[in-house]
Amino acid sequence: MTATRVLVLNSGSSSVKYQLLDMRDHSRLAVGLVERIGEDSSRRKHTHVVSGETREAEERIADHEAALKAMSEELARDGLGLDSPQLAAIGHRVVQGAGSFTEPTLIDDGVVAEIERLVPLAPLHNPAHLAGMRTALALRPDLPQVAVFDTAFHSTMPESAARYALDPAVADKYSIRRYGFHGTSHAYVSRVAAGLVGKAPEDANVIVLHLGNGASASAVRGGVCVDTSMGLTPLEGLVMGTRSGDLDPAVIFHLMRVGGMSVDEVDTLLNKKSGLLGLCGDNDMREIRRRVDEGDDRAKLAFDIYIHRLKKYIGAYYAVLGRVDAVVFTAGVGENASPVREAAVAGLEELGLAVDAELNAVRGDQPRLISPEGARVAVAVVPTDEELEIATQTYALATENS
Ligand code: ADP
């Protein structure tokens, strides 16, 4: 029997998300989530997609090891256990691969040690990934397990885009450069968008706007990333749900010197209490739009700042690419919030950009064009699928090595 299933694991700091895919038709066999790991009120939810049965539980899950064991038991109950001969590989999402990992990589002791060495660059994420990896390796030491890095797709950025204007000796000593994140999504979405405009990825220039709670833009030339808005960490760039995105770095000195804040307080302020949440008290775009429609000024200002930044990045990446075939919206906000898409390209007709009001209003889970027929630059919505992309990359590497 050929093994055709891939388990995708996304181990976050307090949650584990997983999906089991069949690579013959890319269908999901099971999906699940364990959250609030380490708290008394941990929650888990498991859906056996094939039967449609969902099981939920609320009981303490102490750590990632316990979370993966709970996942493993749920899968086994559905006859999809980790010991199944049909399981070909496990793919692990890893946020930070820095300069060490520019491609999906088969996990061995050396890879684990290197991801550990990168912890200072991703102190929240990489330790959680490592906990997930170690448990999965203990459960199935014989199975190919692959790390797929959020930063990998951006590793092709030229030095002119990847470097900050810092003394290279200082920058290199501390591994300071622009790594970019959400790379798996940017890779997938830019490829699908090329197909949507009838081009091979090698021939298409695409601007991808990944607008979720975290948000990032990228400029992709011929399938290769040449710039992205997130930097050393996911804090740089667009206005996000709770992150400020770009600001004058001197704001930080000012908050510390004049505001008396500690490094940790500034870190928390900029990452967790800024962006849309900081501006208007809400980080969910649905709620913000509801408030805007009711005439709420704070929500309107937050929306306007969000759109202004987004538009600046569209313009910047248009200039970086020179010629653009498609501007693509993806992730929770990009896929669902038609007012965001409309406002982001409003007034850019001279650049060949426009949305058709009717097409923009259509909801759906399929990739689609929302620009008027015959538009010089396509505007599109492409639902992202990071799990499928991780599974595809994992399966390719695992089968190549089997
Ligand atoms: P992440 O993976 O970064 O947590 P998602 O890509 O799932 O985020 O996006 C989550 C965000 O998408 C929510 O915070 C919400 O603002 C937005 N969102 C989801 N559905 C809608 C909708 N129907 N209209 C507007 N925004 C939406």
Boltz pocket constraint, residues with backbone or C-beta under 6 A from the ligand:
constraints:
  - pocket:
      binder: B
      contacts: [[A, 211], [A, 212], [A, 213], [A, 214], [A, 241], [A, 283], [A, 284], [A, 285], [A, 286], [A, 331], [A, 332], [A, 333], [A, 336], [A, 337]]
      max_distance: 6.0
